[in-house]
Amino acid sequence: MEATKKTEEEGNENAEKVVEEEEFSASEIEYVSYGGEHHLPLIMGLVDSELSEPYSIFTYRYFVYLWPQLSFLAFHRGKCVGTVVCKMGEHRNTFRGYIAMLVVIKPYRGKGIATELVTRSIQVMMESGCEEVTLEAEVTNKGALALYGRLGFVRAKRLFRYYLNGVDAFRLKLLFPSPMSQSSLPIVADTDGSHWHNDHIPIEECSENTDILYLSVVIFNIKSI
Ligand SMILES: CC(C)(COP(=O)(O)OP(=O)(O)OC[C@H]1O[C@@H](n2cnc3c(N)ncnc32)[C@H](O)[C@@H]1OP(=O)(O)O)[C@@H](O)C(=O)NCCC(=O)NCCS
């Protein structure tokens, strides 16, 4: 039994190596928005295997049934290699988007797939009238923090022991320019200043993004993504 398991594991590792070694061009990756129940097991499989937080099927359904247009999947030769799951709605007088889950499987990382998935969701949020986008990421998740930092997200808050595994989270935020303010950048657009006061981040832990937070609001330039 053990031997069989080991052989299977070796098989999986080899399969990953084959993909790693095999060059694929970005144009081979196909992006589709959530298309129905047949996509659900693909999303769940990816998220369950890569994110620390466990989600029930009800959570997945909540997102993809209510906001199917905000969830995307990436396929390579028929295989699902990445996904993003989001929602949007009113929050304290602001219409905002929220990125709930983002995963790209290991052999496909570093090729811009997560950036493309997130960009597609953000584009729909923007077109739907969202004023901002938020999400949480583990403070230890360097990859995700770098990715969202590149897209213009800033650290709005540190949430103590936010995850079930006991790790703190950063709440990241991206503001879209309001139609009134686009001509006079940069602006201070957040009416709820408490979002922006970060009690929890010691100054030495602040990244360049956090510094920006104290100076001005970073405006998301959709043309750059
Ligand atoms: C985080 C994750 C989604 C990134 O996916 P990806 O497809 O590799 O991301 P991209 O190729 O679009 O990366 C874009 C940029 O993000 C940054 N980045 C991504 N992963 C990084 C890493 N591990 N270390 C440092 N920077 C990283 C880089 O700046 C990168 O640009 P570059 O390759 O030109 O330097 C992927 O690593 C993953 O699925 N991780 C596990 C699940 C997870 O942590 N999800 C996020 C929860 S908030």
PDBQT file of the ligand as one rigid body, heavy atoms in Angstrom, charges set to zero:
ROOT
HETATM    1  C1  LIG A 301       0.435  33.965  -5.265  1.00  0.00    +0.000 C 
HETATM    2  C2  LIG A 301       0.187  33.228  -6.589  1.00  0.00    +0.000 C 
HETATM    3  C3  LIG A 301      -1.296  33.265  -6.897  1.00  0.00    +0.000 C 
HETATM    4  C4  LIG A 301       0.992  33.933  -7.712  1.00  0.00    +0.000 C 
HETATM    5  O1  LIG A 301       0.676  33.322  -8.951  1.00  0.00    +0.000 OA
HETATM    6  P1  LIG A 301       1.590  33.555 -10.255  1.00  0.00    +0.000 P 
HETATM    7  O2  LIG A 301       0.811  33.145 -11.438  1.00  0.00    +0.000 OA
HETATM    8  O3  LIG A 301       2.900  32.921 -10.060  1.00  0.00    +0.000 OA
HETATM    9  O4  LIG A 301       1.768  35.137 -10.233  1.00  0.00    +0.000 OA
HETATM   10  P2  LIG A 301       2.303  36.046 -11.437  1.00  0.00    +0.000 P 
HETATM   11  O5  LIG A 301       3.160  35.239 -12.352  1.00  0.00    +0.000 OA
HETATM   12  O6  LIG A 301       1.153  36.755 -12.044  1.00  0.00    +0.000 OA
HETATM   13  O7  LIG A 301       3.218  37.064 -10.635  1.00  0.00    +0.000 OA
HETATM   14  C5  LIG A 301       3.170  38.452 -10.848  1.00  0.00    +0.000 C 
HETATM   15  C6  LIG A 301       4.176  39.136  -9.957  1.00  0.00    +0.000 C 
HETATM   16  O8  LIG A 301       3.916  38.853  -8.583  1.00  0.00    +0.000 OA
HETATM   17  C7  LIG A 301       5.146  38.718  -7.877  1.00  0.00    +0.000 C 
HETATM   18  N1  LIG A 301       5.266  37.342  -7.361  1.00  0.00    +0.000 N 
HETATM   19  C8  LIG A 301       4.462  36.286  -7.605  1.00  0.00    +0.000 A 
HETATM   20  N2  LIG A 301       4.883  35.199  -6.918  1.00  0.00    +0.000 NA
HETATM   21  C9  LIG A 301       5.980  35.588  -6.224  1.00  0.00    +0.000 A 
HETATM   22  C10 LIG A 301       6.850  34.930  -5.320  1.00  0.00    +0.000 A 
HETATM   23  N3  LIG A 301       6.683  33.646  -4.963  1.00  0.00    +0.000 N 
HETATM   24  N4  LIG A 301       7.865  35.646  -4.762  1.00  0.00    +0.000 NA
HETATM   25  C11 LIG A 301       8.044  36.948  -5.073  1.00  0.00    +0.000 A 
HETATM   26  N5  LIG A 301       7.250  37.623  -5.944  1.00  0.00    +0.000 NA
HETATM   27  C12 LIG A 301       6.233  36.956  -6.507  1.00  0.00    +0.000 A 
HETATM   28  C13 LIG A 301       6.243  39.029  -8.849  1.00  0.00    +0.000 C 
HETATM   29  O9  LIG A 301       6.507  40.419  -8.785  1.00  0.00    +0.000 OA
HETATM   30  C14 LIG A 301       5.598  38.672 -10.167  1.00  0.00    +0.000 C 
HETATM   31  O10 LIG A 301       6.117  39.367 -11.258  1.00  0.00    +0.000 OA
HETATM   32  P3  LIG A 301       7.486  38.866 -11.966  1.00  0.00    +0.000 P 
HETATM   33  O11 LIG A 301       7.322  37.389 -12.194  1.00  0.00    +0.000 OA
HETATM   34  O12 LIG A 301       7.526  39.665 -13.213  1.00  0.00    +0.000 OA
HETATM   35  O13 LIG A 301       8.560  39.179 -10.992  1.00  0.00    +0.000 OA
HETATM   36  C15 LIG A 301       0.687  31.749  -6.515  1.00  0.00    +0.000 C 
HETATM   37  O14 LIG A 301       2.005  31.743  -6.028  1.00  0.00    +0.000 OA
HETATM   38  C16 LIG A 301      -0.171  30.872  -5.617  1.00  0.00    +0.000 C 
HETATM   39  O15 LIG A 301      -1.147  30.299  -6.068  1.00  0.00    +0.000 OA
HETATM   40  N6  LIG A 301       0.206  30.741  -4.349  1.00  0.00    +0.000 N 
HETATM   41  C17 LIG A 301      -0.539  29.904  -3.392  1.00  0.00    +0.000 C 
HETATM   42  C18 LIG A 301      -1.918  30.456  -3.089  1.00  0.00    +0.000 C 
HETATM   43  C19 LIG A 301      -1.856  31.885  -2.602  1.00  0.00    +0.000 C 
HETATM   44  O16 LIG A 301      -1.000  32.251  -1.814  1.00  0.00    +0.000 OA
HETATM   45  N7  LIG A 301      -2.821  32.702  -3.055  1.00  0.00    +0.000 N 
HETATM   46  C20 LIG A 301      -2.936  34.109  -2.680  1.00  0.00    +0.000 C 
HETATM   47  C21 LIG A 301      -3.779  34.221  -1.458  1.00  0.00    +0.000 C 
HETATM   48  S1  LIG A 301      -3.929  35.945  -0.973  1.00  0.00    +0.000 SA
ENDROOT
TORSDOF 0
